[in-house]
Amino acid sequence: MNINLHTALKSSYGDKKAKQELTNSGYKYDSMMSSRSQQVWYHPEAKKLLVNVAGTHNLRDVGTDMYLQMGKLKDTSRYKEAGKTLENAKPKYGVDSATVTSHSLGGAIAQYMSSKNDNVYTLDKGATIGQKTRTNESVYRSSGDVVSGMNANSKRMTTVDHNGLGMFNYLNPLGSHNVDNIKKSGITI
């Protein structure tokens, strides 16, 4: 019943293979509640709700990234839409908690929109200086990733050295911010 975090994150960006893997694992995609920015999946036998929040993937999201850096993420329509989706999905499926996965900008959104009952898994979470992680978060960071750099010393942060280069990953900051960096990590949710 556990699925790979990589699969969940790839599905948040519309990856067809990842969506098929979730379907093969027993999850049902809720197209009525989902959008390009967040997707709702439900496993009826396990009664498990999965909400995936994508990171920056369009020009409008660049503006949301700026709001995040100014500490005003909760003022954005992207944040409000994602929060409303999670809020409406729980009663629809009769659950009190969800598993929320996210990458980059989606990580900051997921952190703030989730309740203490939810399990949040983030990769390369966008953050502001000194932003804390919550007790319900499992936070992963690709070595060399600059986007999550402000959050690098947080409690519950696990750095994944995706290619064995350690500190040298900083020479390729864009390559270090790729969901595929955890493909072989074995991180499950």
CORMOJO-V528213 format. One line per field, one symbol per residue. psi: psi as a letter, one per 30 degrees, with the letter a starting at -180 (. if undefined). burial: + if it has 16 or more other C-alpha atoms within 10 Angstrom, else -. A space follows every 10 residues. Layout:
psi = ???
burial = ???
This chain:
psi = fklkeeeeee ffggjeeeee eeeffgkkkj feflaffkkk kkjeefhkkk kkjlakglee feeeeeeefg ggeffleeee eeeeeeefee eeghlfllkk llkbefeeee eefllfflkk jlkhkkllkg klllfgkjkk kkkfkfegef gfgllgkkkj jfggfbffff fieeffhkef fgegfgkl.
burial = ---+++++++ ++++---++- ++---++++- ---++-++++ +++----+++ ++++++---- +--++--+-- --++---++- -++-++--+- ------++++ ++++++++++ +-+++--+++ ++++++++-- --+--+++++ +++++++++- ++---+++++ ++------+- --+--++++- ++------+
